Amino acid sequence: MNLHDILRNPDEHVRFAACIDELQQVADADEIDLVIRVLADPDRTMAQSAVLRHLGHRAADLCPGPAYEGWAQAMTQATIDPPFLTRRLGEWSLLRAITLKLPWQPDDLLTSSNWLQLKTAGGANAEAVKLLAEGGRTKRIRNAARIGLTRHIE
């Protein structure tokens, strides 16, 4: 079954699973085209969810290395229509900068989503963790960061 046949299936659960499978197996050279085709699905929620999951896996794999920047730039262009996906890619880039101790702005972290703040609260960058312990968006984030700070002190 090819992606065209999958996208015509009326059951969004079947399409979601098939899209996830296709995205996991796609060659790097075909990834952008596949993401664009998945996002063309009439069920935008299903399509964005499948692509979001894919972005998370790929970003996590690529984050530490130099290939991340080119990938993120190309993927941002492919996902420009759903603003949520573009924002998430931006947050992956901020997480990368924080993790690799590249330049980043504290206000960017403080205005980021709960998702990014929680991921950062348990991270290795003591400056970012301290910032979230003091000014994280929610009590949960501040508490997670405070717990993370104890690991930096020990």
C-alpha positions in Angstrom: 0.0 0.0 0.0 1.4 3.4 -0.9 0.8 6.7 0.9 -1.8 7.8 -1.7 -3.9 4.7 -0.9 -3.4 5.2 2.8 -4.6 8.8 2.7 -7.8 7.7 1.0 -8.7 5.3 3.8 -11.7 6.7 5.7 -10.5 5.5 9.1 -8.2 8.1 10.6 -6.7 5.6 13.1 -5.6 3.4 10.2 -4.2 6.5 8.4 -2.4 7.7 11.5 -0.7 4.4 12.1 0.2 4.1 8.4 1.6 7.6 8.3 3.7 7.0 11.4 5.0 3.8 9.8 5.8 5.6 6.6 7.5 8.5 8.4 9.6 6.1 10.4 10.9 4.4 7.3 11.3 7.4 5.0 14.7 8.1 3.4 16.2 11.5 4.4 15.9 12.7 0.8 12.2 12.0 0.7 11.3 13.2 4.2 10.2 16.7 3.3 7.9 15.5 0.5 6.3 12.9 2.7 5.7 15.4 5.5 4.0 17.7 3.0 1.8 14.9 1.7 0.8 13.8 5.2 -0.1 17.3 6.1 -2.4 17.4 3.1 -4.7 14.9 4.7 -8.2 16.3 5.2 -8.1 15.3 8.9 -5.7 18.1 9.9 -5.6 17.0 13.5 -4.5 13.5 12.6 -2.0 14.7 10.1 -0.4 17.2 12.5 -0.3 14.6 15.3 1.5 12.2 13.0 4.0 14.8 11.9 4.5 16.1 15.4 5.4 12.6 16.6 7.8 12.3 13.7 9.4 15.7 14.4 9.9 14.8 18.0 11.8 11.5 17.1 13.9 13.1 14.4 14.7 16.2 16.4 15.8 14.1 19.3 18.0 12.0 17.1 19.5 15.0 15.2 19.7 17.5 18.0 23.3 16.8 19.2 24.8 16.9 15.7 25.5 19.4 13.0 22.8 18.0 10.6 20.1 19.3 12.9 20.3 22.9 11.7 19.7 22.1 8.0 17.0 19.6 8.8 15.2 22.1 11.1 15.3 24.8 8.5 14.0 22.6 5.7 11.3 21.1 8.0 10.2 24.5 9.2 9.5 25.4 5.5 7.6 22.2 5.1 5.5 22.8 8.2 4.9 26.5 7.9 1.1 26.2 7.5 0.3 24.6 10.8 1.8 27.2 13.2 1.9 24.7 16.0 4.4 22.5 14.2 6.6 25.5 13.4 6.5 26.6 17.0 7.5 23.1 18.2 10.4 23.1 15.8 11.5 26.4 17.2 11.3 25.0 20.7 13.4 22.0 19.6 16.0 24.5 18.4 15.9 26.4 21.7 16.2 23.1 23.6 19.2 22.2 21.4 20.8 25.6 22.2 20.2 25.2 25.9 21.4 21.6 26.0 24.6 22.2 23.9 25.2 25.5 25.8 24.9 27.5 22.6 23.7 31.1 22.8 20.0 31.4 23.9 17.8 34.1 25.5 16.3 33.5 29.0 13.0 35.3 27.9 12.7 32.7 25.1 12.6 29.9 27.6 10.3 31.7 30.0 7.8 32.4 27.3 8.0 28.9 25.8 5.4 26.1 26.2 5.0 23.9 29.2 6.4 21.1 27.1 9.7 22.8 26.6 9.9 24.1 30.1 9.3 20.6 31.5 11.9 19.1 29.2 14.4 21.8 30.2 13.7 21.5 33.9 15.2 18.1 34.0 18.1 18.9 31.8 21.8 19.4 32.3 22.0 23.2 31.9 22.1 24.5 35.4 21.5 28.1 34.3 18.2 27.1 32.5 17.1 24.9 35.3 17.7 27.7 37.9 15.7 30.1 35.7 12.8 27.7 35.6 13.0 27.0 39.3 12.5 30.7 39.9 10.2 31.7 37.0 8.7 28.6 35.3 5.2 29.0 34.0 3.5 26.5 36.4 4.1 25.1 39.9 4.8 21.7 38.3 7.6 23.2 36.2 9.1 25.1 39.1 9.0 22.0 41.3 10.6 19.9 38.6 13.3 22.5 38.1 13.9 22.6 41.9 14.4 18.9 41.9 16.7 19.2 38.9 18.7 21.8 40.8 19.5 19.3 43.5 21.1 17.1 40.9 23.4 20.0 39.9 24.4 20.7 43.4 25.2 17.1 44.4 
